[in-house]
Amino acid sequence: MKRKVLGIISAVLFALPAVGLACSAAGEGVHLGEVLGVDKAAGKFTIRDAQTGAPITFMADDGNLNGLDAGARVTVEFEEAGEALKAIGIK
């Protein structure tokens, strides 16, 4: 039993760095995360960043917001638009 518990703990600890490096490994101008909410009227959506756990809000046009729902895991390609982030692609 003790070995089984240690094996599970080791597996979890081994997997954590991979999640932590998710956005850095994806490259510049890319964030990975889970959609927290979508505000179509304002043209915005927010994700919980996979690397930091912090919420990040992006501006997006209607085409990018269609079919986007809370809970979805997404990869967001973005560019800086002044002090905001503009989603240019969502997968």
Gaussian input, Z-matrix of N, CA and C with variables (Angstrom, degrees):
# hf/3-21g

backbone

0 1
 N
 C     1     B1
 C     2     B2     1     A1
 N     3     B3     2     A2     1     D1
 C     4     B4     3     A3     2     D2
 C     5     B5     4     A4     3     D3
 N     6     B6     5     A5     4     D4
 C     7     B7     6     A6     5     D5
 C     8     B8     7     A7     6     D6
 N     9     B9     8     A8     7     D7
 C    10    B10     9     A9     8     D8
 C    11    B11    10    A10     9     D9
 N    12    B12    11    A11    10    D10
 C    13    B13    12    A12    11    D11
 C    14    B14    13    A13    12    D12
 N    15    B15    14    A14    13    D13
 C    16    B16    15    A15    14    D14
 C    17    B17    16    A16    15    D15
 N    18    B18    17    A17    16    D16
 C    19    B19    18    A18    17    D17
 C    20    B20    19    A19    18    D18
 N    21    B21    20    A20    19    D19
 C    22    B22    21    A21    20    D20
 C    23    B23    22    A22    21    D21
 N    24    B24    23    A23    22    D22
 C    25    B25    24    A24    23    D23
 C    26    B26    25    A25    24    D24
 N    27    B27    26    A26    25    D25
 C    28    B28    27    A27    26    D26
 C    29    B29    28    A28    27    D27
 N    30    B30    29    A29    28    D28
 C    31    B31    30    A30    29    D29
 C    32    B32    31    A31    30    D30
 N    33    B33    32    A32    31    D31
 C    34    B34    33    A33    32    D32
 C    35    B35    34    A34    33    D33
 N    36    B36    35    A35    34    D34
 C    37    B37    36    A36    35    D35
 C    38    B38    37    A37    36    D36
 N    39    B39    38    A38    37    D37
 C    40    B40    39    A39    38    D38
 C    41    B41    40    A40    39    D39
 N    42    B42    41    A41    40    D40
 C    43    B43    42    A42    41    D41
 C    44    B44    43    A43    42    D42
 N    45    B45    44    A44    43    D43
 C    46    B46    45    A45    44    D44
 C    47    B47    46    A46    45    D45
 N    48    B48    47    A47    46    D46
 C    49    B49    48    A48    47    D47
 C    50    B50    49    A49    48    D48
 N    51    B51    50    A50    49    D49
 C    52    B52    51    A51    50    D50
 C    53    B53    52    A52    51    D51
 N    54    B54    53    A53    52    D52
 C    55    B55    54    A54    53    D53
 C    56    B56    55    A55    54    D54
 N    57    B57    56    A56    55    D55
 C    58    B58    57    A57    56    D56
 C    59    B59    58    A58    57    D57
 N    60    B60    59    A59    58    D58
 C    61    B61    60    A60    59    D59
 C    62    B62    61    A61    60    D60
 N    63    B63    62    A62    61    D61
 C    64    B64    63    A63    62    D62
 C    65    B65    64    A64    63    D63
 N    66    B66    65    A65    64    D64
 C    67    B67    66    A66    65    D65
 C    68    B68    67    A67    66    D66
 N    69    B69    68    A68    67    D67
 C    70    B70    69    A69    68    D68
 C    71    B71    70    A70    69    D69
 N    72    B72    71    A71    70    D70
 C    73    B73    72    A72    71    D71
 C    74    B74    73    A73    72    D72
 N    75    B75    74    A74    73    D73
 C    76    B76    75    A75    74    D74
 C    77    B77    76    A76    75    D75
 N    78    B78    77    A77    76    D76
 C    79    B79    78    A78    77    D77
 C    80    B80    79    A79    78    D78
 N    81    B81    80    A80    79    D79
 C    82    B82    81    A81    80    D80
 C    83    B83    82    A82    81    D81
 N    84    B84    83    A83    82    D82
 C    85    B85    84    A84    83    D83
 C    86    B86    85    A85    84    D84
 N    87    B87    86    A86    85    D85
 C    88    B88    87    A87    86    D86
 C    89    B89    88    A88    87    D87
 N    90    B90    89    A89    88    D88
 C    91    B91    90    A90    89    D89
 C    92    B92    91    A91    90    D90
 N    93    B93    92    A92    91    D91
 C    94    B94    93    A93    92    D92
 C    95    B95    94    A94    93    D93
 N    96    B96    95    A95    94    D94
 C    97    B97    96    A96    95    D95
 C    98    B98    97    A97    96    D96
 N    99    B99    98    A98    97    D97
 C   100   B100    99    A99    98    D98
 C   101   B101   100   A100    99    D99
 N   102   B102   101   A101   100   D100
 C   103   B103   102   A102   101   D101
 C   104   B104   103   A103   102   D102
 N   105   B105   104   A104   103   D103
 C   106   B106   105   A105   104   D104
 C   107   B107   106   A106   105   D105
 N   108   B108   107   A107   106   D106
 C   109   B109   108   A108   107   D107
 C   110   B110   109   A109   108   D108
 N   111   B111   110   A110   109   D109
 C   112   B112   111   A111   110   D110
 C   113   B113   112   A112   111   D111
 N   114   B114   113   A113   112   D112
 C   115   B115   114   A114   113   D113
 C   116   B116   115   A115   114   D114
 N   117   B117   116   A116   115   D115
 C   118   B118   117   A117   116   D116
 C   119   B119   118   A118   117   D117
 N   120   B120   119   A119   118   D118
 C   121   B121   120   A120   119   D119
 C   122   B122   121   A121   120   D120
 N   123   B123   122   A122   121   D121
 C   124   B124   123   A123   122   D122
 C   125   B125   124   A124   123   D123
 N   126   B126   125   A125   124   D124
 C   127   B127   126   A126   125   D125
 C   128   B128   127   A127   126   D126
 N   129   B129   128   A128   127   D127
 C   130   B130   129   A129   128   D128
 C   131   B131   130   A130   129   D129
 N   132   B132   131   A131   130   D130
 C   133   B133   132   A132   131   D131
 C   134   B134   133   A133   132   D132
 N   135   B135   134   A134   133   D133
 C   136   B136   135   A135   134   D134
 C   137   B137   136   A136   135   D135
 N   138   B138   137   A137   136   D136
 C   139   B139   138   A138   137   D137
 C   140   B140   139   A139   138   D138
 N   141   B141   140   A140   139   D139
 C   142   B142   141   A141   140   D140
 C   143   B143   142   A142   141   D141
 N   144   B144   143   A143   142   D142
 C   145   B145   144   A144   143   D143
 C   146   B146   145   A145   144   D144
 N   147   B147   146   A146   145   D145
 C   148   B148   147   A147   146   D146
 C   149   B149   148   A148   147   D147
 N   150   B150   149   A149   148   D148
 C   151   B151   150   A150   149   D149
 C   152   B152   151   A151   150   D150
 N   153   B153   152   A152   151   D151
 C   154   B154   153   A153   152   D152
 C   155   B155   154   A154   153   D153
 N   156   B156   155   A155   154   D154
 C   157   B157   156   A156   155   D155
 C   158   B158   157   A157   156   D156
 N   159   B159   158   A158   157   D157
 C   160   B160   159   A159   158   D158
 C   161   B161   160   A160   159   D159
 N   162   B162   161   A161   160   D160
 C   163   B163   162   A162   161   D161
 C   164   B164   163   A163   162   D162
 N   165   B165   164   A164   163   D163
 C   166   B166   165   A165   164   D164
 C   167   B167   166   A166   165   D165
 N   168   B168   167   A167   166   D166
 C   169   B169   168   A168   167   D167
 C   170   B170   169   A169   168   D168
 N   171   B171   170   A170   169   D169
 C   172   B172   171   A171   170   D170
 C   173   B173   172   A172   171   D171
 N   174   B174   173   A173   172   D172
 C   175   B175   174   A174   173   D173
 C   176   B176   175   A175   174   D174
 N   177   B177   176   A176   175   D175
 C   178   B178   177   A177   176   D176
 C   179   B179   178   A178   177   D177
 N   180   B180   179   A179   178   D178
 C   181   B181   180   A180   179   D179
 C   182   B182   181   A181   180   D180
 N   183   B183   182   A182   181   D181
 C   184   B184   183   A183   182   D182
 C   185   B185   184   A184   183   D183
 N   186   B186   185   A185   184   D184
 C   187   B187   186   A186   185   D185
 C   188   B188   187   A187   186   D186
 N   189   B189   188   A188   187   D187
 C   190   B190   189   A189   188   D188
 C   191   B191   190   A190   189   D189
 N   192   B192   191   A191   190   D190
 C   193   B193   192   A192   191   D191
 C   194   B194   193   A193   192   D192
 N   195   B195   194   A194   193   D193
 C   196   B196   195   A195   194   D194
 C   197   B197   196   A196   195   D195
 N   198   B198   197   A197   196   D196
 C   199   B199   198   A198   197   D197
 C   200   B200   199   A199   198   D198
 N   201   B201   200   A200   199   D199
 C   202   B202   201   A201   200   D200
 C   203   B203   202   A202   201   D201
 N   204   B204   203   A203   202   D202
 C   205   B205   204   A204   203   D203
 C   206   B206   205   A205   204   D204
 N   207   B207   206   A206   205   D205
 C   208   B208   207   A207   206   D206
 C   209   B209   208   A208   207   D207
 N   210   B210   209   A209   208   D208
 C   211   B211   210   A210   209   D209
 C   212   B212   211   A211   210   D210
 N   213   B213   212   A212   211   D211
 C   214   B214   213   A213   212   D212
 C   215   B215   214   A214   213   D213
 N   216   B216   215   A215   214   D214
 C   217   B217   216   A216   215   D215
 C   218   B218   217   A217   216   D216
 N   219   B219   218   A218   217   D217
 C   220   B220   219   A219   218   D218
 C   221   B221   220   A220   219   D219
 N   222   B222   221   A221   220   D220
 C   223   B223   222   A222   221   D221
 C   224   B224   223   A223   222   D222
 N   225   B225   224   A224   223   D223
 C   226   B226   225   A225   224   D224
 C   227   B227   226   A226   225   D225
 N   228   B228   227   A227   226   D226
 C   229   B229   228   A228   227   D227
 C   230   B230   229   A229   228   D228
 N   231   B231   230   A230   229   D229
 C   232   B232   231   A231   230   D230
 C   233   B233   232   A232   231   D231
 N   234   B234   233   A233   232   D232
 C   235   B235   234   A234   233   D233
 C   236   B236   235   A235   234   D234
 N   237   B237   236   A236   235   D235
 C   238   B238   237   A237   236   D236
 C   239   B239   238   A238   237   D237
 N   240   B240   239   A239   238   D238
 C   241   B241   240   A240   239   D239
 C   242   B242   241   A241   240   D240
 N   243   B243   242   A242   241   D241
 C   244   B244   243   A243   242   D242
 C   245   B245   244   A244   243   D243
 N   246   B246   245   A245   244   D244
 C   247   B247   246   A246   245   D245
 C   248   B248   247   A247   246   D246
 N   249   B249   248   A248   247   D247
 C   250   B250   249   A249   248   D248
 C   251   B251   250   A250   249   D249
 N   252   B252   251   A251   250   D250
 C   253   B253   252   A252   251   D251
 C   254   B254   253   A253   252   D252
 N   255   B255   254   A254   253   D253
 C   256   B256   255   A255   254   D254
 C   257   B257   256   A256   255   D255
 N   258   B258   257   A257   256   D256
 C   259   B259   258   A258   257   D257
 C   260   B260   259   A259   258   D258
 N   261   B261   260   A260   259   D259
 C   262   B262   261   A261   260   D260
 C   263   B263   262   A262   261   D261
 N   264   B264   263   A263   262   D262
 C   265   B265   264   A264   263   D263
 C   266   B266   265   A265   264   D264
 N   267   B267   266   A266   265   D265
 C   268   B268   267   A267   266   D266
 C   269   B269   268   A268   267   D267
 N   270   B270   269   A269   268   D268
 C   271   B271   270   A270   269   D269
 C   272   B272   271   A271   270   D270

   B1=1.4516
   B2=1.5281
   B3=1.3168
   B4=1.4561
   B5=1.5318
   B6=1.3302
   B7=1.4598
   B8=1.5248
   B9=1.3098
   B10=1.4623
   B11=1.5285
   B12=1.3241
   B13=1.4644
   B14=1.5265
   B15=1.3154
   B16=1.4664
   B17=1.5283
   B18=1.3185
   B19=1.4620
   B20=1.5169
   B21=1.3161
   B22=1.4668
   B23=1.5200
   B24=1.3121
   B25=1.4715
   B26=1.5239
   B27=1.3229
   B28=1.4672
   B29=1.5178
   B30=1.3251
   B31=1.4617
   B32=1.5261
   B33=1.3156
   B34=1.4676
   B35=1.5232
   B36=1.3106
   B37=1.4632
   B38=1.5194
   B39=1.3033
   B40=1.4569
   B41=1.5250
   B42=1.3078
   B43=1.4595
   B44=1.5301
   B45=1.3063
   B46=1.4628
   B47=1.5229
   B48=1.3329
   B49=1.4678
   B50=1.5166
   B51=1.3065
   B52=1.4566
   B53=1.5219
   B54=1.3133
   B55=1.4600
   B56=1.5143
   B57=1.3141
   B58=1.4573
   B59=1.5136
   B60=1.3175
   B61=1.4551
   B62=1.5246
   B63=1.3091
   B64=1.4605
   B65=1.5243
   B66=1.3119
   B67=1.4645
   B68=1.5280
   B69=1.3193
   B70=1.4578
   B71=1.5217
   B72=1.3166
   B73=1.4578
   B74=1.5274
   B75=1.3262
   B76=1.4673
   B77=1.5136
   B78=1.3135
   B79=1.4514
   B80=1.5191
   B81=1.3110
   B82=1.4647
   B83=1.5208
   B84=1.3101
   B85=1.4545
   B86=1.5144
   B87=1.3400
   B88=1.4645
   B89=1.5231
   B90=1.3172
   B91=1.4636
   B92=1.5220
   B93=1.3276
   B94=1.4568
   B95=1.5139
   B96=1.3145
   B97=1.4529
   B98=1.5113
   B99=1.3247
   B100=1.4652
   B101=1.5221
   B102=1.3196
   B103=1.4582
   B104=1.5222
   B105=1.3297
   B106=1.4653
   B107=1.5174
   B108=1.3221
   B109=1.4530
   B110=1.5117
   B111=1.3227
   B112=1.4673
   B113=1.5212
   B114=1.3273
   B115=1.4666
   B116=1.5283
   B117=1.3302
   B118=1.4633
   B119=1.5165
   B120=1.3277
   B121=1.4705
   B122=1.5283
   B123=1.3275
   B124=1.4607
   B125=1.5265
   B126=1.3508
   B127=1.4604
   B128=1.5069
   B129=1.3534
   B130=1.4652
   B131=1.5223
   B132=1.3238
   B133=1.4547
   B134=1.5184
   B135=1.3279
   B136=1.4582
   B137=1.5198
   B138=1.3356
   B139=1.4644
   B140=1.5233
   B141=1.3359
   B142=1.4658
   B143=1.5178
   B144=1.3204
   B145=1.4554
   B146=1.5261
   B147=1.3281
   B148=1.4595
   B149=1.5233
   B150=1.3229
   B151=1.4639
   B152=1.5209
   B153=1.3209
   B154=1.4666
   B155=1.5223
   B156=1.3293
   B157=1.4613
   B158=1.5207
   B159=1.3217
   B160=1.4626
   B161=1.5313
   B162=1.3279
   B163=1.4581
   B164=1.5334
   B165=1.3194
   B166=1.4665
   B167=1.5262
   B168=1.3249
   B169=1.4608
   B170=1.5221
   B171=1.3315
   B172=1.4559
   B173=1.5172
   B174=1.3274
   B175=1.4587
   B176=1.5233
   B177=1.3331
   B178=1.4607
   B179=1.5182
   B180=1.3299
   B181=1.4636
   B182=1.5278
   B183=1.3172
   B184=1.4651
   B185=1.5226
   B186=1.3199
   B187=1.4558
   B188=1.5156
   B189=1.3227
   B190=1.4620
   B191=1.5226
   B192=1.3294
   B193=1.4647
   B194=1.5259
   B195=1.3339
   B196=1.4671
   B197=1.5253
   B198=1.3150
   B199=1.4621
   B200=1.5094
   B201=1.3250
   B202=1.4633
   B203=1.5212
   B204=1.3319
   B205=1.4654
   B206=1.5161
   B207=1.3204
   B208=1.4608
   B209=1.5225
   B210=1.3111
   B211=1.4539
   B212=1.5140
   B213=1.3264
   B214=1.4690
   B215=1.5248
   B216=1.3101
   B217=1.4679
   B218=1.5221
   B219=1.3349
   B220=1.4587
   B221=1.5230
   B222=1.3151
   B223=1.4585
   B224=1.5210
   B225=1.3255
   B226=1.4614
   B227=1.5165
   B228=1.3285
   B229=1.4553
   B230=1.5196
   B231=1.3298
   B232=1.4590
   B233=1.5183
   B234=1.3291
   B235=1.4600
   B236=1.5188
   B237=1.3143
   B238=1.4578
   B239=1.5241
   B240=1.3328
   B241=1.4583
   B242=1.5270
   B243=1.3135
   B244=1.4652
   B245=1.5082
   B246=1.3351
   B247=1.4706
   B248=1.5194
   B249=1.3268
   B250=1.4627
   B251=1.5241
   B252=1.3179
   B253=1.4562
   B254=1.5246
   B255=1.3245
   B256=1.4568
   B257=1.5262
   B258=1.3333
   B259=1.4600
   B260=1.5252
   B261=1.3243
   B262=1.4644
   B263=1.5387
   B264=1.3242
   B265=1.4543
   B266=1.5178
   B267=1.3158
   B268=1.4666
   B269=1.5256
   B270=1.3125
   B271=1.4766
   B272=1.5033
   A1=110.17
   A2=116.02
   A3=120.34
   A4=110.58
   A5=117.07
   A6=121.59
   A7=111.43
   A8=115.94
   A9=120.82
   A10=110.22
   A11=117.01
   A12=121.44
   A13=110.14
   A14=117.54
   A15=120.68
   A16=110.87
   A17=116.97
   A18=120.83
   A19=111.74
   A20=116.51
   A21=120.67
   A22=110.23
   A23=117.17
   A24=120.91
   A25=110.20
   A26=117.42
   A27=120.96
   A28=111.11
   A29=117.20
   A30=120.79
   A31=111.17
   A32=116.68
   A33=120.77
   A34=110.30
   A35=117.73
   A36=121.00
   A37=111.68
   A38=117.18
   A39=121.50
   A40=110.47
   A41=118.02
   A42=122.33
   A43=112.88
   A44=118.89
   A45=121.49
   A46=114.59
   A47=120.42
   A48=118.28
   A49=112.99
   A50=119.53
   A51=121.53
   A52=110.65
   A53=117.72
   A54=121.08
   A55=109.58
   A56=117.54
   A57=121.95
   A58=113.19
   A59=117.28
   A60=120.73
   A61=112.77
   A62=117.03
   A63=121.09
   A64=112.72
   A65=119.10
   A66=120.99
   A67=111.50
   A68=117.04
   A69=120.29
   A70=110.61
   A71=116.69
   A72=121.17
   A73=111.70
   A74=118.08
   A75=121.69
   A76=111.61
   A77=117.71
   A78=121.15
   A79=112.99
   A80=114.15
   A81=120.57
   A82=109.93
   A83=116.07
   A84=121.30
   A85=113.23
   A86=117.21
   A87=121.57
   A88=109.11
   A89=116.32
   A90=122.53
   A91=108.40
   A92=115.89
   A93=123.11
   A94=107.38
   A95=117.24
   A96=118.60
   A97=113.25
   A98=113.94
   A99=122.65
   A100=108.88
   A101=116.37
   A102=120.62
   A103=109.52
   A104=115.58
   A105=121.69
   A106=111.36
   A107=116.72
   A108=119.90
   A109=111.79
   A110=115.42
   A111=122.71
   A112=107.82
   A113=116.74
   A114=122.38
   A115=107.02
   A116=116.01
   A117=120.51
   A118=111.91
   A119=117.32
   A120=120.65
   A121=111.15
   A122=116.90
   A123=121.43
   A124=112.27
   A125=117.48
   A126=120.78
   A127=112.77
   A128=116.47
   A129=120.96
   A130=110.84
   A131=115.78
   A132=121.84
   A133=108.43
   A134=115.49
   A135=121.55
   A136=109.49
   A137=115.13
   A138=120.54
   A139=109.02
   A140=115.96
   A141=121.43
   A142=104.88
   A143=116.30
   A144=122.83
   A145=111.06
   A146=117.15
   A147=121.97
   A148=112.23
   A149=117.84
   A150=120.91
   A151=111.73
   A152=116.83
   A153=120.06
   A154=113.97
   A155=116.78
   A156=120.70
   A157=112.64
   A158=116.79
   A159=121.62
   A160=110.53
   A161=117.28
   A162=119.41
   A163=110.64
   A164=116.23
   A165=121.91
   A166=106.75
   A167=116.58
   A168=121.68
   A169=109.57
   A170=114.59
   A171=122.34
   A172=109.57
   A173=116.33
   A174=121.67
   A175=105.85
   A176=117.07
   A177=120.07
   A178=109.59
   A179=115.88
   A180=119.13
   A181=109.27
   A182=115.63
   A183=121.07
   A184=112.60
   A185=117.11
   A186=120.56
   A187=112.53
   A188=117.17
   A189=121.11
   A190=112.18
   A191=117.41
   A192=120.25
   A193=113.50
   A194=117.01
   A195=120.37
   A196=110.72
   A197=115.67
   A198=121.31
   A199=114.48
   A200=117.94
   A201=121.47
   A202=108.82
   A203=117.00
   A204=121.52
   A205=111.27
   A206=115.83
   A207=121.58
   A208=109.49
   A209=115.69
   A210=121.98
   A211=113.62
   A212=117.42
   A213=120.25
   A214=109.99
   A215=115.92
   A216=120.94
   A217=107.10
   A218=115.95
   A219=120.47
   A220=112.28
   A221=113.34
   A222=122.87
   A223=104.94
   A224=116.35
   A225=120.97
   A226=109.72
   A227=116.06
   A228=121.14
   A229=105.81
   A230=117.20
   A231=119.41
   A232=111.45
   A233=113.53
   A234=121.55
   A235=107.79
   A236=115.65
   A237=119.27
   A238=108.61
   A239=115.23
   A240=122.21
   A241=106.38
   A242=116.18
   A243=120.35
   A244=108.61
   A245=116.47
   A246=120.72
   A247=111.94
   A248=117.65
   A249=122.34
   A250=110.18
   A251=115.34
   A252=121.80
   A253=107.64
   A254=116.69
   A255=120.80
   A256=108.98
   A257=115.46
   A258=121.12
   A259=108.54
   A260=115.69
   A261=119.60
   A262=110.76
   A263=116.20
   A264=121.26
   A265=110.01
   A266=116.63
   A267=121.93
   A268=107.70
   A269=115.79
   A270=120.91
   A271=108.87
   D1=-43.31
   D2=-178.81
   D3=-62.05
   D4=-39.85
   D5=178.31
   D6=-63.51
   D7=-40.31
   D8=-179.27
   D9=-63.64
   D10=-44.92
   D11=179.04
   D12=-63.36
   D13=-43.83
   D14=178.75
   D15=-63.64
   D16=-37.51
   D17=177.62
   D18=-63.64
   D19=-42.02
   D20=178.95
   D21=-65.96
   D22=-44.86
   D23=179.12
   D24=-61.25
   D25=-43.65
   D26=179.24
   D27=-62.01
   D28=-41.70
   D29=179.86
   D30=-63.17
   D31=-42.04
   D32=179.29
   D33=-65.31
   D34=-46.41
   D35=-179.76
   D36=-64.44
   D37=-35.10
   D38=178.12
   D39=-66.41
   D40=-36.61
   D41=-176.84
   D42=-77.50
   D43=-26.70
   D44=-175.68
   D45=-58.24
   D46=-46.26
   D47=179.78
   D48=-60.26
   D49=-32.98
   D50=179.80
   D51=-63.68
   D52=-40.16
   D53=176.89
   D54=-68.06
   D55=-41.77
   D56=-178.76
   D57=-61.78
   D58=-29.94
   D59=-178.50
   D60=-95.89
   D61=6.50
   D62=-172.82
   D63=-54.19
   D64=-51.31
   D65=-176.50
   D66=-72.10
   D67=-40.43
   D68=178.86
   D69=-61.80
   D70=-41.02
   D71=-178.86
   D72=-70.66
   D73=-25.49
   D74=-178.81
   D75=-72.18
   D76=-23.60
   D77=177.41
   D78=110.16
   D79=173.10
   D80=-179.03
   D81=-71.00
   D82=140.82
   D83=178.83
   D84=78.33
   D85=21.78
   D86=179.89
   D87=-137.40
   D88=134.41
   D89=171.69
   D90=-126.13
   D91=143.65
   D92=175.77
   D93=-113.65
   D94=144.19
   D95=177.18
   D96=174.91
   D97=-173.76
   D98=179.83
   D99=-107.21
   D100=133.16
   D101=179.94
   D102=-68.77
   D103=125.49
   D104=177.23
   D105=-92.27
   D106=-34.90
   D107=-178.57
   D108=-170.53
   D109=156.71
   D110=-179.98
   D111=-129.94
   D112=128.93
   D113=176.35
   D114=-118.65
   D115=89.40
   D116=-176.61
   D117=-64.29
   D118=-34.71
   D119=-179.72
   D120=-62.90
   D121=-37.22
   D122=-179.69
   D123=-91.15
   D124=-8.75
   D125=-178.83
   D126=69.11
   D127=40.64
   D128=-177.33
   D129=-138.70
   D130=156.79
   D131=169.31
   D132=-146.74
   D133=157.74
   D134=-176.97
   D135=-126.25
   D136=137.47
   D137=174.97
   D138=-118.71
   D139=159.11
   D140=167.74
   D141=-95.61
   D142=113.55
   D143=-176.32
   D144=-61.01
   D145=130.17
   D146=-177.68
   D147=-66.22
   D148=-28.91
   D149=-177.23
   D150=-82.60
   D151=-47.47
   D152=-173.43
   D153=-101.81
   D154=-21.07
   D155=-175.21
   D156=80.33
   D157=-0.81
   D158=-178.34
   D159=-83.95
   D160=149.25
   D161=174.82
   D162=-73.99
   D163=140.08
   D164=177.17
   D165=-130.81
   D166=128.71
   D167=-179.52
   D168=-105.99
   D169=136.03
   D170=179.56
   D171=-121.33
   D172=144.81
   D173=167.45
   D174=-81.79
   D175=148.73
   D176=178.27
   D177=-156.20
   D178=150.95
   D179=176.23
   D180=-83.63
   D181=169.47
   D182=-176.87
   D183=-55.43
   D184=-38.12
   D185=-178.82
   D186=-61.21
   D187=-37.53
   D188=178.61
   D189=-77.73
   D190=-25.67
   D191=-178.21
   D192=-84.03
   D193=-22.14
   D194=-179.00
   D195=-60.65
   D196=128.30
   D197=178.48
   D198=79.38
   D199=1.86
   D200=179.67
   D201=-88.90
   D202=121.37
   D203=-176.93
   D204=-128.78
   D205=153.62
   D206=176.31
   D207=-56.71
   D208=139.37
   D209=179.08
   D210=96.77
   D211=-17.09
   D212=-179.92
   D213=-71.15
   D214=141.32
   D215=173.55
   D216=-91.70
   D217=128.58
   D218=-173.58
   D219=-134.22
   D220=157.84
   D221=168.48
   D222=-113.78
   D223=121.96
   D224=-176.46
   D225=-112.50
   D226=119.09
   D227=170.45
   D228=-89.58
   D229=133.07
   D230=-174.50
   D231=-142.60
   D232=166.37
   D233=172.06
   D234=-135.51
   D235=155.18
   D236=178.45
   D237=-79.18
   D238=136.17
   D239=177.79
   D240=-128.11
   D241=86.61
   D242=-171.91
   D243=67.99
   D244=-123.27
   D245=178.56
   D246=-94.95
   D247=1.23
   D248=-179.50
   D249=-103.34
   D250=168.29
   D251=174.19
   D252=-112.36
   D253=132.14
   D254=-179.53
   D255=-113.09
   D256=121.81
   D257=177.84
   D258=-71.81
   D259=126.46
   D260=177.22
   D261=-109.94
   D262=-8.80
   D263=176.61
   D264=-165.28
   D265=136.80
   D266=-179.93
   D267=-131.62
   D268=125.06
   D269=178.80
   D270=-121.40

